[in-house]
Amino acid sequence: MEVSRHWRLKKQRYALEGEVCPHCHAKIFPPRDVCPDCGLDARTLYQFSGRGEVYSFAKVQDAPEAHSEQSPYTVALIRLEEGPLVTAQLTDIGDQPLEVGSPVEMVTRKLRSDGERGMLVYGYKFRPLLRPSI
């Protein structure tokens, strides 16, 4: 993927910036400019909270070459607090039990690198929600 495309997707990948439909108020991620619910123009930017819960998940054992250094890893469907489903890698799981409904939060992490001297690509992943210690 070329540098210009990474630049255009920066806010979406680093901060979960999507859109909200001014007509039916549906929250849209990734941004599409047309509301999938009502079909009308939806170019109003919306900042998602980055919090949600695991909707479904699976462990990837045999990853594609571009992601082989991270293998094995867990990929999940995350239902954001605002409604949309997002596909993302889960990180920082450790020995914690993971189940459908587990609360998670978005973090920015390295997705891949394009070779030894190539560009580093960062984006969103999700981790178990950190709870303050009492």
N, C-alpha and C positions, 0 to 999 in steps of 0.2 A: 504494500500500500504506500502511496506517495506521501511526502511530507505535507503537502497542501491539504489532503483529506484528513490527516491526523489533526491539523490545526483547526479545521472546520468542526470536527467532532469533540474538541477539547472540553467544552462546558458539559456536554452530554456524558462524556467518559469520566471526567474528574469530579463532577458535582451533581450528577443525576438531574440535569436541567432538561425538562420536557416542555410540554405545552398544556394549556387548559382551553377547552372550547368555551368561547364566550356565549354560545347559544344554549347548550345543554349542560355545561359545566363539567363535562367528562375530563378526567386527567389522562394525558396521553404520553406514553413513553414506549419507545423512542419517539421524538418529534416527527410528525408526518404532514403538518400543514393543513390536513383535511381530517376532520373528526371521524373516526371509525364508527361512532354511535349514531350521529345524525347526518353525516355527509357534508356538513357545512364548513366554511373556512375556519381554521383554528390555529392562528399564528401567535397567540398570546403566550409568552414564555411563562413557565411555571417551575419553581424550585422544589423538588421532592425532598422530603425529610431525610431519606436514606435509611429509614427504619422499616422493618417488615417482619414477615415470618416465613419459614420454610413451608412451601406448598407441596413440593415433591423433591426427591434428590436421588442421585446415583453415584457410585464410585467408578471412576474411569481408571482402568488398569493398563490398557494398551492405548496410550495417547498418540495422536498424530505427531509427526516429527517436530513440528513447530512448538509443541507443548511437552515433548518427551522429558525435558529436564525437570518438570514439575510432577511427573507421574510417580505414583498414583495420586489422583486428586479427586475431590468431590465437586460435582456440578449440581446446581439446584435451580428450581423455579422458585422465585421469591415473590410473594404477594406483598407489594408495598402498602404501607398504611393508607395511602391515597387510592388504592385499588388496582393499578396495573400489575400484571405479572412480568417479571424480569428474569431472564436466564443469566446466571452468573456462577463463577467458581466460588466455593466456600474456602475460607482460609482460617488459620489459627484455631482449628478444631481441637487438636491435641487428643486427649483421652475422653473428652466430654461426650456423653451420649447425644447423638443427633436424631431428631425425630420430626415428623410433620408437625408444624405448629411452633417449633422452636423459634424464639425471637432472635433476630439478626439485625446488624447495622452495616451500612456501606463503609468501605475503606478504599483508599486509592493505593494500588499496588502495581508492581511491574507485571505486565502481561507476557511480554516476550522481548527479545532483542534480535535485531537483524544482523547476525554474525558478530564476530569479534570487534569489528570497527564500525558496526552499523548503528542505526538508531534504536534507542530504547523506547518501548511503547508501554505507557502506563494507562491504567483504566480502573474501573470499579470491580471490586470483589466484595463479598460479604463475609462477616465473621459473627460468631455468637455474640449477642448483646452483652456488653460489659456492665456488670452491676456494681455500683459503689459498695465498698466494704463497710460494714457497720462496726 
